[in-house]
Amino acid sequence: MVTNFCTFGKNNVNQVFNCCISRFIVHMMAEKRSRSAVGVYRSQAGLPPGTLTYDNPSGFPDTSIHLTRYNETDFDFIPPDKSEESYVHLREDHVNWISIIGYSNTKLIGKIGDQFRLHLLTLEDILNTDHLPKIETIDDRLFLTLKMFTVRQSDHRIEDEHVSFILGKGYLLSFQEKEGDDFQVIRDRIRAGVGKTRMKGSDYLLYLLIDRIVDNYYLALDAFEEVMDNLEEELVHNPKPDMAEQILQHKKQLTHLRKFIVPLRDEFGRLLKDESSLVTKSALTYYRDVYDHLIHLTNTLESYRENMNGLMELHVSNNAERINSVMKTLTMIATIFIPLTFLAGVWGMNFHYMPELDQPWAYPAALGLLFTVGISMYIYMKRKRWL
């Protein structure tokens, strides 16, 4: 009887917890999607198409331009204080890399768009920091927008940055949202003449920058894997009732990574299939390598998502087991007191004639009997391993 009761309680607890957690996850995910959809376009509501707007968060930099020009024998870097006048003078025998950092000065970005004949909708996509990855050919230019992920060393949090590229004949425009040029290492390699970048065109430069971004994807996933391993270790050895919030937080972060990596893989697959005239056949081999990396990353994301679901199930199981243990203990206590309550109830009946109550040994005998019954039931349950 006790075993059946405990099994019934455990099954019900598992069902209740699974149902509650599942509904909570669905509610949180739906709420996040709703907030994201509303927040991104709130500032653009009612504005005509092609209006350049940017919600500048506190601490983000003003717009600056870095101009790098190079060929096989020459290298020239123009700092931001002089680049605003120099970027309009491109050298035909050089690869011209115009790096724009910061989106706050929309007028300057509009001037750059006029100089390179960029459509206003393209500039709007560049400033839309929640835009999904996209690759498209517009006239004689290739437009690419994506996310760059970096790992904050202090707490291993993954931060994102909206990055866009415009590839044209002999030039490359790169747009970065935040200060801190993560592409400086590539610029230093070009300056030092390391590798074959100086002998290649702007399409190869675009490959180097994208490859740098994809390498950061691996670093982000490595950091996430470390956090996931720590979380799993804590769930196994030191489970806590309030760990669902941590699991949901990391699951949202994983969903955010997947939101921008999977579409980029699809866009790269389409680019390789279409074979844009702006990407030479020799550079196309390197682009295929990036596509292979993106496939590997998406597969890794899927395995991580399964692991996170497993961690949530483990957390639910831990909570169910903990509550089931409490219920089991309370059930055993109640079971022990059932015969004791019965005996106390019999002797507590208010009949006029109960012979044993008149005996001087009746009270200690009753206490002894109650104690013996209680101890006997405890020993019996212990041997059955119910306790």
N, C-alpha and C positions, 0 to 999 in steps of 0.2 A: 504493500500500500504506500509506504513512504517513498520507495523507489519510483513508482508510477507518478506520484505527486511531484517529485523533484524533476523527473524527465519532462512532465507537462509544463512546469514552471520555466525550465531552461528553454524549451522550444518557443514558448510564448515570448519570453524575453528577447530571444534572437529575432523573432518576427517583428516585434515592436521596434527594436533598435534599428534593424535594417530598413524598415518602412520610414521611420523618422529621419534617419540619416539620408536616405535616398531623396525624400522630399525636400530636406534642407539643402542638399547639394543642388537639386534642380532649381530651387528658388533663388539661391545665391548666384548661380550661373546666369539665370534669366535676368536677374536684377543688374548684374554687371554688364551684360550685353545691352540692356536698355540704357544704363547710364552712359556707356561708351558711345552708343549711337546718337544720343541726345547731345552729349558734351562736345563731340567733334564738330557738329554742324550748327551749334547754337549761334556762334558768332557770324556764320554765313547766311543765316536765315533771312530771306527777303532781299538779299543782294543780287544784282545781275550776274550772269555767268562771266567768269574771267576776272572778277574783282579780287585784287591781291590783298589778302588779310592774313595776319599772323598774330596769334595770341602769345605774346612774349612772356614766358614765365620769369619770375624774379631771378636775377642772377645770370640770365643768358646774355651772351655777348652782342655787341653791335656788329653790323655787317662789315667784314673786311675782305680784301681781295689779295691773294697771293698768285703771282704770275711766274711760272717756270717755263723756260724755253730751252730746248736742247736738240742737238743732232749728234751724229757720230763723233764730231770733232769739237763741238762747242756746247757750253752750258751757261745759262744765264738765269739768275733768280732775282726778281724784283719784289722788294718787301711791300707790305700793305700801304705804307704812306705814299708810295709812288705808283702803285699798281692801278689805282683808279683812273689815272690818265694814260697808262701804258697798255692796258688790256685791249684797247681798240686797234693797236698796231701789232698785228700778228705777222710773224715771219713765215713766209711760204716754204722755206727750206728747213724749217724747224718743226718739232712737235711742240705745240703751245698748250700748256696745261694751266687753265685759269681755275683757281680754287677759291670758292666763295664760302666763307665761314660766318654763320649767323644769319638769321632771317628777319631781324627786326627792321632793317631799312628796306621796306618794300619798294620805295621809289628807285633805289639803286639797283635792286633786282629787276625792276621793270626796265631800266635803262639797258641793263645787260641783255634782257630779252629782246629789246628793240635792235641792239647791235647784231645779235645773232639770229634775228628773224624767228624768234620763238613765239608760238601761239600763246595767248593769254591763258587758255585752259591748261597748257603745259606748265606755265608758271604757277597756276593755282594748284596743280598737283604737287609741285615742288614744295609749296608752302603748307600743304595739308599734311600735317605730321602723323595722321592716323591712316594715311592712304596705304592700301595693300600693295605689295610688290607688283610692278608692271614693267614690261618691256615692249616698246612699240617703235616702229619706224615712221617718222614724220618727214615727208619730202626726202631731203638728202641727209637727214640726221637720225640718230638712234637715241631714244629716250629710255632711261632706266631709273626706277625709283625703288628703294628697298630700305631695310632697317639694319643698322649696325648695333650689335650687342657688346657691351663691355661689363666686366666683373669688378664690382667695387671691393677693394682689398680689405676694408675694415670689417665688413659683415658678410661678404660673399653675395651681396645682392646683385642681381642682373639689371643693368640699366640699358635703355635703348636710345638710339639717335636716328633721326630721319635723314637719309642720304639720297641724293639724286645725281645722275650723270647725263650729260648731253655729249654724244660722240659725233663729231663731224670730220670732214676731210682735213687732216692736219692739226686738229685741235680737240681738246677735251675740257668740258666744263664739269666741275664737281661742286656740289652744294652740300655743306655740312651744317647741321643745326647747332651744335655745341662747340664751345671753345676747347682747345686741346687737340692739335692736329695728329690724329692717329696714323696719318699717311706720311709723317715726317721721315720714317725709316725708309720708305720708298724713295722719297726725294733725296735723301742722303746717298742711297745706292746709285741713283742717277748721277748725282754730283761727282761721286767717286769713280764712275765709269765701271762699276762692278756688274758683271753679267752682260747680257745682250740687249738691254733696254734701249741704250743709245742708238742701236742699229735697227730698232724696230719702230713701228708707227704708233699712232695714237690708240689703235685698237688693242695693241699689246699693253699699253699703259693702262687702259681700262681693265684688262684682265688682271693686271697686278693689283689694282685697287680692290676689285671684287674678290680676288683670292685672299687679300688681307682681311676683308670683312668676313669671309667664310671661315678663315682660320679663327677669328674671334668667336664664331658660332661654336666651334669645337671647345674653346676655352669656357664659354658659357655653359655648355652641356657638362663639361668636366666638373665645374663648380656645382652645378645642380646635382650631379651624381654624388658628389661628396656630401651635400646636404641630405640627400635621400638616404645614403648609407647611415649617416648619423641618426636620422629619424628612425630608421629601421632598427638600429641597435638599441635606441631608447625604448621603442615599442616592445622589443623582446625582453629586455633586461630590467627596465624601469618604467613600465607603462603608467600613464597618468590619465585621469578621466577627461581632462580638458585639451587633449592633443588633437582633437578634430579640427580646431581652428588652424593649427599649424599645417596640418595636412591639406586643408582646403586652400590655404594661402599659397603653398607650393604647387598645388594642382592648378591654380589660376595662373601662376607664373609659367608653368609648362604649357598651358593652353595659349598663353600670349606668345611664347616662342614658336609654337606650331602654327599660329595664325599668320606669321610672316615668313616662315621658312618653307612651308609646303607650297604656297602660291609661287614663291620664287623658283622652286624646282620646276613647277609646271611652265612658268614663263621661259625659263632657260631651255627646256625641252622644245618649246615652240620656236625659240630663236635658232636653235641648231637645225631644226627641220626646215625653217624658211630660208636659212643661209643668206643673211643680209649682206649686201654689197659693201657695207662699211667695215665688215670683218673679213679679213683675208683668209685664205685657206690655211696658211701657216699658223695664224692666230686661232683658227677655229679648233685646232687640236687642243689648245690650252683651255678653251671654253668648254670643251667636252670633259676635261678633267674637273673643272668646277662643277659641272652637272653631275658627275659621278660622286663628288663630295656631298652635294646636296641630297642625292638619293640616299647615301649612307646616313646623313644627318636625320632625314625624315624617318628612316627605319629605326634609328636610335630613339627618336622622339616617341615612336609608337611603343617601343619596349618600355620606355620610362613611364608612359601613360599607364601601361598595364601594371607596372610596379607600384605606381601611386594608388591605383584601384586596389591592389593587393594590400597595401599599407592601410587603406581605409577599412577594408574588410577585417584586417588584423586588429585594428583599433576597436571596431564594433564587437569583434569576438572577445577581446580583452574585457571590455565593459560588461558584456553579457555574462562572461564567466565570473567576473567579480560580483555582480549582483546575484547571479545564481548561487554563488558560494554563501552569500549573506542569507538568501532565502532558504538554502538548505539547512544552515545552522538554526535559523528561527523555526523551521519545520521540525527539526529534531527536538528542540526544546519543548515545542508545543506537544509533540508526540509523547514525550516522557511525562508531561503533566496530565495527559488524558486519563490514565488509570488513577493517578493521585487525586484528580478532581472528582472522579467517579466515587472513590472511597470516601472522600471528604463529604461529598453530597449525600451518600447513604447515611453516614453517621450524623449528618446535620439535619436529617428529617425530623420533624417535630412530632414524633409518636409518643404517646404517654408511656408505653411499656417497651423498652429496649434493654433486655437483661444485661448485656455486656457493659452498658454505660454505668451500671451501679458497682462494678468491680473496681477495686483500688488500682489494679494493674492495667486498666483499660486504656488510659491516656498514654503511658509509655509504650504499651503494646501497639497502639495505633500509629504512634510516631515511628516505631521501629519497622512496622509493616510498610508504611509509606516510604521510608528511607530505603528499605530492602528492594521494594519494587522499582524505585527510581534508579538505584545502582544497577540492578539486574538488567533493566532496559538499556542503560548506558553501555554496559559491557557487551550486551548482545549486538547493539548497533556498531560498536567498535570492532567486534569480530567480523561483522558483515562489511566493514570498511565503508560504512555510510557516514562516518565522522572522520 
